[in-house]
Amino acid sequence: MVTAYVLVKANTGEADRLLEDVAAIDGVVDAHIVAGDVDLIAKLDVDAPTDVKEIAADRIQTVDGVESTETYISM
């Protein structure tokens, strides 16, 4: 099992809608709006590092309203 965290910057006013969209993605086990440099943090639990890439780059980054992401894989 691979655990990763995806930090999401949202376009202005999009965080609440993005929370629902990101939380609905398979592999995302938790998501929260946060205060600070990013607007949302999503926790992923998946089988392999390639699944992290698929979710972060191909799914989360393509959600309308996502400005940018940073991904951290837990050791």
N, C-alpha and C positions, 0 to 999 in steps of 0.2 A: 504494500500500500504506500502510495506517495501522497504526502500532504503538502499543499502549496497555498500561498496567499497572493491574491491579485488585488493591488491597490489601483483604484479607478478615479480619475479626474473626470468630472462631468461638466458639460456645458451648463451655463448659468440656469438655475431653476429646474434642472432635469434629475436631480438626485433621487427624489421620491419615486418617480416613474422607473428610473434605472434600477432601483432596489428590487422592485417586483420582477423586472425582465431578467436581471442577472440571477436572482434567487431561483428562477424557474429553469435554469440551464442544468441539464444532467451533469453530475459531478460536483456541482456547487452544493455544499452541505450547510453553509451558513453565510449570511451576508448582512452587513450593518452599515448604516450611514454613520460617518465619524466626523469629528472636527479636526482641522489641521490642514496640511498641504494637499491631502486627497479628500474625496467626498464619500467614498464607499470602499469597504474592504470585503472581499469574498474569500471564503475558505473552501478549498477544493480537496476532496479525498478521491483519488483515482488509482488505477492499477499500475501505471507506468509514466515516466517523465514525458513521453510523447503525447499522452492524454492531456497533460498540463498545457503543452503547447497548443494542442487542438482547441481546448476550451478558451485559453487566454487570448490567443492570436486570431483564431478563426471564429469564435463565438462571441466572447465579451467585447473585443475591439470592434466588432461589426454592429453592435447594438447602437441604434440611432441615439445620439446624445453623449456618447463616450468621446471625450477629448483625448485621453491617453491612459495607458496602463503601465504598471510595473509589476513584475512577477517575482516572487521569492519562494524557492522550494525549501521545505524544512529538512534538516539533516537528521 
